[in-house]
Amino acid sequence: MFAGKGGVGKTTCAGATALHYASLGEPTLIISTDPTPSLSHIFEISSKQKPVKVLDNLFLAELGLDEVKQMWDRKFGKEVYEVFSSFVSIKYDAFVDFMSSILPGLSDEFMVDYIRELSLGSDYDHIVWDTAPLGQTLGLLETPTMLREHLKPAPRIYSQLKLGAASRRPVMEILKAWEKLSGQDMDFLRSQVNYVLVTIAEALAVEQLDSILVEMQKYGFKPVQLTVNNVIKEIGSSEFLKTKSDQQQQYLKLLYSTYSHLQIIEIPLFPHEIKGVDRLRLVEKYLFPG
């Protein structure tokens, strides 16, 4: 899972990582849960199919609200709808929209669960996850915990509703299944996901790393790698690049001393936009040296 503030190159790093595993002959799926995804743009894919085949062993999917609704249906959304429709007259589509706004992170919960289920399957050896900008990502990681808090008062609220209208399952059994799902997703995030932080050697990005790590450690999520993007390596006779490089070196020194427990990888500033497979391979060489 690639995380970081917006504009630091998360998607580029995620794309190059997925390309690397696919090039080894290992079936790989790259997923974006960013509300404004750019994976298709970087891979120059116009197909709306999900997932779409990019190359041999490489598949791409950008997840949005439609996918969340499908996940809801497949799990137990209809049963939870029964609970509410027992005392509120509301159509199912409107109910899903309502729930997505009234329960913070509900769509994120189902995205996490969808990725967890994919990881249990045999279709892919690797799943590379390109997340939303940092604030939204931390919200996503907190979702299972928030959901469990939302469900705590459920017995008092729903004690008068004995059975779902159509399934005839006890209402509390339906809600307990939701709570179980949340617990499974939190265990998955703690034990099965490798977190890669992406940053750039600039003041704001570096300052934010501390709070990011504190927040992740609070939930037991342990990053394994820090990727520093857009590092100036070639200065030539440019006074502008020399000044910029000197500034970056201050922040790089700070990063190496503060985050020595992480693997730190530097990716150079390229003179051109990273778009298309050939240019992603340039990034791959730095992410996977040798």
N, C-alpha and C positions, 0 to 999 in steps of 0.2 A: 504494500500500500504506500503510495507516494503522497506526502502531505507537505504543505507550506503555504506561505502567503501568496496572493494572486500575482502573476507576472514574473515569477522567479524561474520558470521552466520545468514545472512538475510534469506537464503533459509530454514535453520533449523527452525527459528522462524516462518516463514510463514507457513511451513508444519505443525508445532505443533498447530498453530492457526486454520488452516483449519480443522485439525483432531478434535479439540475441538468442533467447531460448528457442524461438521458432527455427532459427538458422541451425541449431544443433539437432534438428529433427524431432523436437519435443513439442507436441500440440499445445498451443498457448492461446489463451483468450485475454484480450485487453479490454477492460471495462471502464467507462467514465460515469461517475455519478455527479458530475458538475452540471448545474442547471443550464450553464452556457458552455457546452462541451466544444472542444476543438480537435479531438482525435481524428475525426473524419477529414478535417482540413489538413492536418499534418501528414496524414497518410494519403491524401488526395483521393478520397473515396467519396463517390456521389450516391451510391446505393443506400436506400433507406432500410434495407433488410437488417434484421437483428437476430443473431449475430451475422455479420457479413464476412466472407472470406477475403482476406487481404492478400495473402501469399500462402504457399504450402505451409501448413502447420500454424498459421497465424489468422486469428479471427478477432473481430472488433464489434463491440456493442456499446451504445450510449443509452443509458437508462433514464427514463423520464416518467411522467405521471401515468401514462398509459400502462407502462410495465408495472408500476406500483399497484394499479387497480387489478391487473391480472394476478399479481402475487396475493393480494387481498382475497380475491375470489377463490384462489386455489387453497389457501390456508383455511380460514374460517370466517371470512368477512360476512358471508351471508348469515351465519349464525349470530354474530355480534349484532348485525342489523336486526335480527329477530328481536333481540332484547329491547332495542330502542323503539322499533316499530310497534311493540306491544302497547306503548303509551303515547307515541308521537306519530302522526301521519306524515310520512316523508318518503319520497321515492329513493330507490337504492343509489342511483348516481349522485343525487343531491346529498344523501347521507355520507357517501365516501368523501365528497368535497368538504362537507361539514366536519367530519372527523379529522381530516387532514389539517384543518385550521384550528380546531378546538384542542387537539392533543399535539403538543409540540413534538416534532420529530417522528410522527407516525409513518410518513413515507420513508424516512431514513431507516426505521426499524425493518421495514420489509425489504429495502435494498440490502441491508446487512444480511438478513436471513436468506435472501436470494443468492448472494455470493457464498454464504456458508453452504447452502445446498449444492451449488456448483462444485465447491471444493470436495464434497463427499462423493461426487460422481466420478466416472472414469473417462469422460470425454476429453479432459485437458490435464496435462502434467503441470501447467503453471497458469495461475490467474494473476494478472497484473492490474492493479486497481488505481486508477487516476481519480483523485478526489476533488471536491470543490475547494475553493480558497479556504484558508485556515479556520476562520471563525465558524463556517458552516461545517467543516470537517469535525471540529471538536464537539459541535452540537450533535453530529451524527454518532460519534463515539459515546456520548453521554446518553443517547436515546434509550438503550435497554434499561439503564438505571432509572431514568425519568419515568419510563412506562411502568416499572414496578411500583414506583411511588404513587402514580395515578391510580393503580389498581388496589392500593391498600384500603381505601374506604369502600370498595365495591360491595363487601358483604352487607354493610348497613344500607347502601343505596338500593341494592337489588334484592334484598331479603324477601320482598313481597312478590317478586316475579319468580315463580317456581320453575316453569318450563319455557323453552323457546317455542314460538308459535307453530313452526313447521317441523323442526327436527325432534321436538319433545325432549330434547336434552336439558338437564337442569342448567339454569342460567349460570350458576356459580361454577359448574363444570366447564362451561364455555369460556368463562373469564379466566379460570385457572389454566386452561390450555394456552391462553394468550400470555399469561405470566410465565409459564414454562418455556414458551418460545423465546421470551425476552431473556431468560436465564441462559438458554442455550446460545443465543447470539452473543451475550457478554463473555461466556466461556470461550467462544470461537475467537472473539477479538483479542482476548488475553493470550491464548495459547497457540493459535494457528496462523496468526498474521505477522509478517515481518514488516516493520515500519521503517520507511526511508524518508528522512526529512530533506527538503530541497530549499536552498537559500542562495542569496547573492552576497558578495562582500561589500555591503553598504550598511549604514548606521541602523536604519529602521528594521531591516530584515534581521540583522544580528541581534538587536535588542529584543526582538520578539521571541527568539529561540528559547530563552530561559523560561518564559511563561508557558510556552508550548510544552516543554519537557515536564515542568511541574504539573501541568494539567494532565498530561498523558500518564505520568507516574502515579497520579492520584487514583487512576483506574486500573493500574497494573499493566499498562501498555509500555513496552520497552523498545525504543528505536534501536536499530542495529547499524544504521549508516547515515552519514551526513554528506550530502552532495552540494558542493559550492559551484554554482554555475556562473558563466560569463566572466571568468578570470582572465585578465589581460596577460598574455604570454609573450607577444611580439610587440615591441615598442618602436623599433627603427629610430628614425630621427624626429618622431612626433613629440613635441613638448606636451601636447594635450594628453597623449597616451601615457607619457611618463608620469605626469601629475596624477592621472587617474590610477595608474598602477601603484604608485607610492601610497595613495589613500587606501587602496584595496589591501596592500600588504599589512597595514596596521590591523585591519579587521581579520585578515587571515591568521595573523599571529595570535590574536585573541581567541579565535575559533579553535585553533589547534591546542591552546593551553587549557581552554575551558571544557572542550568536548573530546579530550584524549581517549576517553573510554569508548568512543564510537569510531568506526572506520570512516575516514574522511577522504573523499574523492573530489578532485578539482576538474572541472570541464572548462576549456578555454572559451573566450569570446571569439566567435567565428565572424568573418567579414560578410556573411550572407545569411539569409533567413534559413532556418532548419525546417525544411518542408520536402516531403518525399522520402522514399526508402533509402536512396543513395546518400543523402545528407544525414539521415538518422544513423546510418552506419558509421559516420564520422564520430558521432556522440558515443555510439556503442564501444568504439575502440578505447575511449577514456574510462567508461564505466566498467569495462571488462578487459583490462590490459593483459596482453599475452594470450 
